[in-house]
Amino acid sequence: MGIAAIQLCKYIGAEIYATVGTQEKRDFLQNNFGIPSERIFSSRSTDFVPQLMAMTEGKGVDVILNSLTGDILDASWRCIADHGTMVEIGKKDILDRNSLSMEPFNRNASYRAIDMSHKSISDSLTAKYVSSPRNLETWMITTTDVINNTASCPDFST
Protein backbone atom coordinates (compact mmCIF):
# COMPACT_ATOMS: atom_id res chain seq x y z
CA MET A 1 0.00 0.00 0.00
CA GLY A 2 2.82 2.41 0.86
CA ILE A 3 4.59 1.88 -2.46
CA ALA A 4 1.35 2.54 -4.37
CA ALA A 5 0.85 5.74 -2.36
CA ILE A 6 4.40 6.85 -3.15
CA GLN A 7 3.85 6.17 -6.85
CA LEU A 8 0.65 8.22 -6.85
CA CYS A 9 2.36 11.03 -4.94
CA LYS A 10 5.21 11.08 -7.44
CA TYR A 11 2.70 11.13 -10.31
CA ILE A 12 0.96 14.23 -8.96
CA GLY A 13 4.22 15.89 -7.89
CA ALA A 14 3.60 15.83 -4.14
CA GLU A 15 6.38 16.24 -1.61
CA ILE A 16 6.89 12.85 0.03
CA TYR A 17 7.77 12.22 3.66
CA ALA A 18 7.96 8.62 4.84
CA THR A 19 8.53 6.57 7.95
CA VAL A 20 10.33 3.23 7.88
CA GLY A 21 11.30 0.63 10.42
CA THR A 22 14.69 -0.44 9.05
CA GLN A 23 17.75 0.91 7.27
CA GLU A 24 17.01 -1.54 4.44
CA LYS A 25 13.61 0.10 3.84
CA ARG A 26 15.19 3.56 4.02
CA ASP A 27 17.74 2.54 1.38
CA PHE A 28 14.97 1.06 -0.77
CA LEU A 29 12.98 4.31 -0.79
CA GLN A 30 16.08 6.35 -1.56
CA ASN A 31 17.35 4.07 -4.32
CA ASN A 32 14.05 3.24 -6.01
CA PHE A 33 12.03 6.42 -5.55
CA GLY A 34 14.65 9.12 -5.01
CA ILE A 35 13.21 10.20 -1.68
CA PRO A 36 15.88 12.27 0.09
CA SER A 37 17.18 10.75 3.33
CA GLU A 38 16.13 13.85 5.31
CA ARG A 39 12.51 13.10 4.38
CA ILE A 40 12.62 9.52 5.64
CA PHE A 41 12.06 9.07 9.37
CA SER A 42 12.07 6.17 11.81
CA SER A 43 8.68 4.62 12.52
CA ARG A 44 9.97 3.15 15.79
CA SER A 45 9.47 6.27 17.92
CA THR A 46 7.89 9.73 17.90
CA ASP A 47 11.27 11.37 17.29
CA PHE A 48 10.18 12.20 13.73
CA VAL A 49 7.65 14.81 14.88
CA PRO A 50 9.97 17.80 15.50
CA GLN A 51 11.98 17.02 12.36
CA LEU A 52 8.88 16.76 10.17
CA MET A 53 7.33 19.89 11.62
CA ALA A 54 10.58 21.81 11.09
CA MET A 55 10.81 20.62 7.47
CA THR A 56 7.23 21.79 6.82
CA GLU A 57 7.82 25.08 8.66
CA GLY A 58 5.31 24.08 11.34
CA LYS A 59 2.56 23.40 8.83
CA GLY A 60 2.51 19.60 8.97
CA VAL A 61 1.48 17.42 6.05
CA ASP A 62 -1.69 17.50 3.98
CA VAL A 63 -2.25 13.74 3.69
CA ILE A 64 -1.06 10.92 5.91
CA LEU A 65 -1.41 7.24 5.03
CA ASN A 66 -0.96 5.52 8.38
CA SER A 67 -0.65 2.04 9.81
CA LEU A 68 1.36 2.98 12.91
CA THR A 69 -0.11 2.35 16.35
CA GLY A 70 -0.32 3.76 19.85
CA ASP A 71 1.71 6.85 20.68
CA ILE A 72 3.17 6.89 17.16
CA LEU A 73 -0.33 6.98 15.64
CA ASP A 74 -1.19 9.89 17.91
CA ALA A 75 2.03 11.71 17.03
CA SER A 76 1.36 11.22 13.32
CA TRP A 77 -2.19 12.55 13.67
CA ARG A 78 -0.87 15.67 15.40
CA CYS A 79 1.38 16.31 12.35
CA ILE A 80 -1.59 16.77 10.03
CA ALA A 81 -1.83 20.20 8.42
CA ASP A 82 -4.87 22.44 8.70
CA HIS A 83 -7.60 20.94 6.49
CA GLY A 84 -5.47 17.80 6.04
CA THR A 85 -6.65 14.21 5.87
CA MET A 86 -5.30 11.19 7.68
CA VAL A 87 -6.13 7.83 6.13
CA GLU A 88 -5.82 5.03 8.67
CA ILE A 89 -5.27 1.56 7.22
CA GLY A 90 -4.16 -0.09 10.46
CA LYS A 91 -6.69 -1.89 12.63
CA LYS A 92 -4.96 -2.41 15.97
CA ASP A 93 -6.00 0.84 17.65
CA ILE A 94 -9.51 0.56 16.24
CA LEU A 95 -9.95 -3.02 17.47
CA ASP A 96 -8.43 -2.09 20.84
CA ARG A 97 -10.84 0.87 21.05
CA ASN A 98 -8.02 3.33 21.73
CA SER A 99 -8.71 7.05 21.84
CA LEU A 100 -7.64 9.72 19.39
CA SER A 101 -6.64 13.32 20.07
CA MET A 102 -9.42 15.76 19.20
CA GLU A 103 -7.09 18.76 18.65
CA PRO A 104 -6.54 18.26 14.89
CA PHE A 105 -10.31 18.30 14.33
CA ASN A 106 -10.23 21.90 15.62
CA ARG A 107 -8.05 22.67 12.58
CA ASN A 108 -10.61 21.09 10.21
CA ALA A 109 -8.52 17.96 9.74
CA SER A 110 -10.23 14.74 8.68
CA TYR A 111 -9.56 11.22 9.91
CA ARG A 112 -10.62 8.35 7.64
CA ALA A 113 -10.28 4.72 8.67
CA ILE A 114 -10.34 2.14 5.90
CA ASP A 115 -10.58 -1.56 6.65
CA MET A 116 -8.76 -3.16 3.72
CA SER A 117 -10.21 -6.56 4.66
CA HIS A 118 -13.82 -5.32 4.48
CA LYS A 119 -16.10 -6.86 1.84
CA SER A 120 -16.62 -3.53 0.08
CA ILE A 121 -12.89 -3.36 -0.72
CA SER A 122 -13.03 -6.67 -2.58
CA ASP A 123 -16.50 -6.55 -4.12
CA SER A 124 -17.18 -6.76 -7.83
CA LEU A 125 -17.38 -2.98 -8.28
CA THR A 126 -13.84 -2.53 -6.99
CA ALA A 127 -12.66 -5.54 -8.98
CA LYS A 128 -14.01 -3.94 -12.16
CA TYR A 129 -11.68 -0.97 -11.82
CA VAL A 130 -8.56 -2.89 -10.91
CA SER A 131 -9.05 -5.88 -13.21
CA SER A 132 -6.79 -4.58 -15.96
CA PRO A 133 -3.89 -2.14 -16.19
CA ARG A 134 -5.96 0.16 -18.44
CA ASN A 135 -8.86 0.32 -15.97
CA LEU A 136 -6.46 0.95 -13.10
CA GLU A 137 -4.63 3.66 -15.06
CA THR A 138 -7.93 5.38 -15.87
CA TRP A 139 -9.00 5.17 -12.23
CA MET A 140 -5.66 6.56 -11.02
CA ILE A 141 -5.75 9.44 -13.51
CA THR A 142 -9.34 10.24 -12.53
CA THR A 143 -8.48 10.03 -8.83
CA THR A 144 -5.49 12.33 -9.41
CA ASP A 145 -7.72 14.80 -11.24
CA VAL A 146 -10.17 14.78 -8.33
CA ILE A 147 -7.34 15.31 -5.85
CA ASN A 148 -6.12 18.23 -7.94
CA ASN A 149 -9.68 19.59 -8.17
CA THR A 150 -9.57 19.43 -11.97
CA ALA A 151 -12.39 16.92 -12.34
CA SER A 152 -15.50 15.83 -10.54
CA CYS A 153 -15.79 12.43 -8.94
CA PRO A 154 -16.54 9.75 -11.57
CA ASP A 155 -19.77 7.76 -11.58
CA PHE A 156 -18.72 4.25 -10.53
CA SER A 157 -22.29 2.91 -10.55
CA THR A 158 -22.13 1.61 -14.12
C-alpha positions in Angstrom: 0.0 0.0 0.0 2.8 2.4 0.9 4.6 1.9 -2.5 1.4 2.5 -4.4 0.8 5.7 -2.4 4.4 6.8 -3.2 3.8 6.2 -6.9 0.6 8.2 -6.9 2.4 11.0 -4.9 5.2 11.1 -7.4 2.7 11.1 -10.3 1.0 14.2 -9.0 4.2 15.9 -7.9 3.6 15.8 -4.1 6.4 16.2 -1.6 6.9 12.9 0.0 7.8 12.2 3.7 8.0 8.6 4.8 8.5 6.6 8.0 10.3 3.2 7.9 11.3 0.6 10.4 14.7 -0.4 9.0 17.7 0.9 7.3 17.0 -1.5 4.4 13.6 0.1 3.8 15.2 3.6 4.0 17.7 2.5 1.4 15.0 1.1 -0.8 13.0 4.3 -0.8 16.1 6.4 -1.6 17.4 4.1 -4.3 14.0 3.2 -6.0 12.0 6.4 -5.6 14.6 9.1 -5.0 13.2 10.2 -1.7 15.9 12.3 0.1 17.2 10.8 3.3 16.1 13.8 5.3 12.5 13.1 4.4 12.6 9.5 5.6 12.1 9.1 9.4 12.1 6.2 11.8 8.7 4.6 12.5 10.0 3.2 15.8 9.5 6.3 17.9 7.9 9.7 17.9 11.3 11.4 17.3 10.2 12.2 13.7 7.7 14.8 14.9 10.0 17.8 15.5 12.0 17.0 12.4 8.9 16.8 10.2 7.3 19.9 11.6 10.6 21.8 11.1 10.8 20.6 7.5 7.2 21.8 6.8 7.8 25.1 8.7 5.3 24.1 11.3 2.6 23.4 8.8 2.5 19.6 9.0 1.5 17.4 6.1 -1.7 17.5 4.0 -2.3 13.7 3.7 -1.1 10.9 5.9 -1.4 7.2 5.0 -1.0 5.5 8.4 -0.6 2.0 9.8 1.4 3.0 12.9 -0.1 2.3 16.3 -0.3 3.8 19.9 1.7 6.9 20.7 3.2 6.9 17.2 -0.3 7.0 15.6 -1.2 9.9 17.9 2.0 11.7 17.0 1.4 11.2 13.3 -2.2 12.5 13.7 -0.9 15.7 15.4 1.4 16.3 12.4 -1.6 16.8 10.0 -1.8 20.2 8.4 -4.9 22.4 8.7 -7.6 20.9 6.5 -5.5 17.8 6.0 -6.7 14.2 5.9 -5.3 11.2 7.7 -6.1 7.8 6.1 -5.8 5.0 8.7 -5.3 1.6 7.2 -4.2 -0.1 10.5 -6.7 -1.9 12.6 -5.0 -2.4 16.0 -6.0 0.8 17.7 -9.5 0.6 16.2 -9.9 -3.0 17.5 -8.4 -2.1 20.8 -10.8 0.9 21.0 -8.0 3.3 21.7 -8.7 7.1 21.8 -7.6 9.7 19.4 -6.6 13.3 20.1 -9.4 15.8 19.2 -7.1 18.8 18.7 -6.5 18.3 14.9 -10.3 18.3 14.3 -10.2 21.9 15.6 -8.1 22.7 12.6 -10.6 21.1 10.2 -8.5 18.0 9.7 -10.2 14.7 8.7 -9.6 11.2 9.9 -10.6 8.4 7.6 -10.3 4.7 8.7 -10.3 2.1 5.9 -10.6 -1.6 6.6 -8.8 -3.2 3.7 -10.2 -6.6 4.7 -13.8 -5.3 4.5 -16.1 -6.9 1.8 -16.6 -3.5 0.1 -12.9 -3.4 -0.7 -13.0 -6.7 -2.6 -16.5 -6.5 -4.1 -17.2 -6.8 -7.8 -17.4 -3.0 -8.3 -13.8 -2.5 -7.0 -12.7 -5.5 -9.0 -14.0 -3.9 -12.2 -11.7 -1.0 -11.8 -8.6 -2.9 -10.9 -9.1 -5.9 -13.2 -6.8 -4.6 -16.0 -3.9 -2.1 -16.2 -6.0 0.2 -18.4 -8.9 0.3 -16.0 -6.5 1.0 -13.1 -4.6 3.7 -15.1 -7.9 5.4 -15.9 -9.0 5.2 -12.2 -5.7 6.6 -11.0 -5.8 9.4 -13.5 -9.3 10.2 -12.5 -8.5 10.0 -8.8 -5.5 12.3 -9.4 -7.7 14.8 -11.2 -10.2 14.8 -8.3 -7.3 15.3 -5.8 -6.1 18.2 -7.9 -9.7 19.6 -8.2 -9.6 19.4 -12.0 -12.4 16.9 -12.3 -15.5 15.8 -10.5 -15.8 12.4 -8.9 -16.5 9.7 -11.6 -19.8 7.8 -11.6 -18.7 4.2 -10.5 -22.3 2.9 -10.5 -22.1 1.6 -14.1 
